[in-house]
Amino acid sequence: MSENRYEVGMKTRRSVLGDAHVDRASANVTEIDADFQRYITENVWNGVWTSDAFTKRERSIVTIALLAGLGHEEELAMHIRATLNTGATRDDIRETLMHVAVYAGVPTANTAFRIAKQTYADIDEAAKGE
């Protein structure tokens, strides 16, 4: 049963974050974080992200709001990149960050907008090279 939860979690993780990101993250797993990586794959990616209570788009929006509000900049950028796979649009993210301004504070949202602008600029630049 545990292996199945892991496999489903990895499939979901790949569908959201993309193969390249998951491959890089998996290559960097060590004995220090192996149990943690298994835990998040089985419980976050298999448990939370596979629930049909939200669509992947909705879950992506909620995740971005929480990461922005908590100031988790690296994870925020990663999940903004993941919107290419979840269906959340730039308009969705703009509205989400406006909510962050109201409920988590203007300085927090200002940082999140900066990260979003840079992440989208990177996405656009990469798309030009394809």
Secondary structure as GFF3:
##gff-version 3
##sequence-region A 1 130
A	DSSP	alpha_helix	2	17	.	.	.	ID=ss1
A	DSSP	alpha_helix	19	27	.	.	.	ID=ss2
A	DSSP	alpha_helix	34	40	.	.	.	ID=ss3
A	DSSP	pi_helix	41	48	.	.	.	ID=ss4
A	DSSP	alpha_helix	56	70	.	.	.	ID=ss5
A	DSSP	alpha_helix	73	86	.	.	.	ID=ss6
A	DSSP	alpha_helix	90	104	.	.	.	ID=ss7
A	DSSP	alpha_helix	106	128	.	.	.	ID=ss8
###
